[in-house]
Amino acid sequence: MNQSKGKSSTSRELRAREASLPFDEGYPESIFEDPSLVSEYKCPICLSVLRDPVEDNCSPPHTFCETCIKKVIRQRCPLNPSGLIGDTKLSQTKQSYLGRLRTCCFYQSEGCTFNDDLSKLGAHLIRECEYRRVLCSNVKCTDTVAFRDMTKHTEACQFVHVECPFLFCNKRMEKRALDEHKARCEFRVENCSLGCGSKMTFKKMEEHIEKECPNKRISCPFAEVARTITANPTPENENLLVVAETVKKLCGPTERGKMGIHLSRSLETHVAFELALMDASSKEYKKALEKKLSQHDFVEERDRLLQRISELELKLQEEQQRQLKDQTEINLELKNHIIQLETQMKDNAKCRCEIF
């Protein structure tokens, strides 16, 4: 794995170096200050001015660019089919002569002002020239651009790594994948899908709609309990079923933001339903109703309704206690009356015995 990575890195370095040189064979005559001085120093393969001239083993020896002769497939001299190339050697004389000739830069037409010996041209092209072509620093990009434009290219390059712009995401990716990521990022900011005007991250959208959005249509808590009652009817709760059916018809789904208004306007219906629950001793349903009411945020209307129900419960209890007290007094009076009758009957029976 490390060797493979090393080879890849080396290959990229070579490509980067080659990208900075605008040639892979000999030099064009046009870069020389006096082209007539190089007319006899041409490579017979590329027909350009010799670059790194080397000689073969022919007699007399032929001179080629080092890169050109290495491309020859068969090891035979291109100018003498019967001669073998063999080991080539650098032509010091020609190399020295050409190295002292004045040249301009390959990129003179683009603005480079280099004018110096040919021997310094290679270093200039590799390290100094602002117009030299360089390979993009982003690993997957194969574009070559002028060195002076590299910063601009790198920022626009589709392979540069960028961070998601949405707060709290922090994911990094290639620029070419950014648009697709932004379209599905759970931290992207969106308007409420029900049009309430709120803005939130997509991640919190579902929670907002289910718990907060005033435009979300929700069931009246009384209607929910009424549906449960009508789904499980019992003969002893006949009156409760009638009231529950009425609540179901009057209390349809309402926007959360308007639920408080609904509770205020339907107060009498809801109180009648609560009383029916109390009358039927349906403690289970009563607790279910209180729980559902506590889950809503229309505090003022909910508290007013619960207070009204509590007042009615208190009055009902007082009425039941009064009725119980009255019944107790009636029972006591009836009992005393029966005792008086029994006593009177005993006295009458005693009197008859004395007469006879």
RASUL-V712930 format. One record per backbone hydrogen bond with DSSP energy under -1.0 kcal/mol. CO is the residue of the C=O (numbers start at 1). NH is the residue of the N-H. If there is no record, write none. Layout:
CO/NH, CO/NH
This chain:
1/5, 2/6, 3/7, 4/8, 5/9, 6/10, 7/11, 8/12, 9/13, 10/14, 11/15, 12/16, 13/17, 14/18, 15/19, 16/20, 27/49, 28/31, 29/32, 31/104, 34/37, 35/38, 38/41, 41/50, 43/47, 48/43, 49/27, 51/66, 53/91, 54/64, 55/89, 62/56, 64/54, 65/69, 66/70, 68/71, 74/76, 75/85, 80/83, 83/77, 89/55, 90/92, 91/95, 92/96, 93/97, 94/98, 95/99, 98/101, 99/119, 101/118, 102/33, 103/116, 105/108, 107/110, 107/112, 108/111, 116/103, 117/120, 118/121, 120/124, 121/125, 122/126, 123/127, 124/128, 124/129, 130/148, 132/147, 134/145, 138/141, 143/136, 145/134, 146/149, 147/150, 149/153, 150/154, 151/155, 152/156, 153/157, 157/160, 158/176, 160/175, 162/173, 166/169, 171/164, 173/162, 174/177, 175/178, 177/181, 178/182, 179/183, 181/184, 181/185, 185/188, 186/203, 188/202, 190/200, 192/195, 198/192, 200/190, 201/204, 202/205, 204/208, 205/209, 206/210, 207/211, 208/212, 208/213, 213/216, 214/257, 216/256, 218/254, 220/224, 221/225, 222/226, 223/227, 224/228, 225/229, 226/230, 227/231, 234/237, 237/241, 238/242, 239/243, 240/244, 241/245, 242/246, 243/247, 244/248, 245/249, 246/250, 247/251, 254/218, 255/258, 256/259, 258/262, 259/263, 260/264, 261/265, 262/266, 264/267, 266/270, 267/271, 268/272, 269/273, 270/274, 271/275, 272/276, 273/277, 274/278, 275/279, 276/280, 277/282, 278/281, 281/283, 282/286, 283/287, 284/288, 285/289, 286/290, 287/291, 288/292, 289/293, 290/294, 293/296, 297/299, 298/302, 299/303, 300/304, 301/305, 302/306, 303/307, 304/308, 305/309, 306/310, 307/311, 308/312, 309/313, 310/314, 311/315, 312/316, 313/317, 314/318, 315/319, 316/320, 317/321, 318/322, 319/323, 320/324, 321/325, 322/326, 323/327, 324/328, 325/329, 326/330, 327/331, 328/332, 329/333, 330/334, 331/335, 332/336, 333/337, 334/338, 335/339, 336/340, 337/341, 338/342, 339/343, 340/344, 341/345, 342/346, 343/347, 344/348, 345/349, 346/350, 347/351, 348/352, 349/353, 350/354, 351/355, 352/356
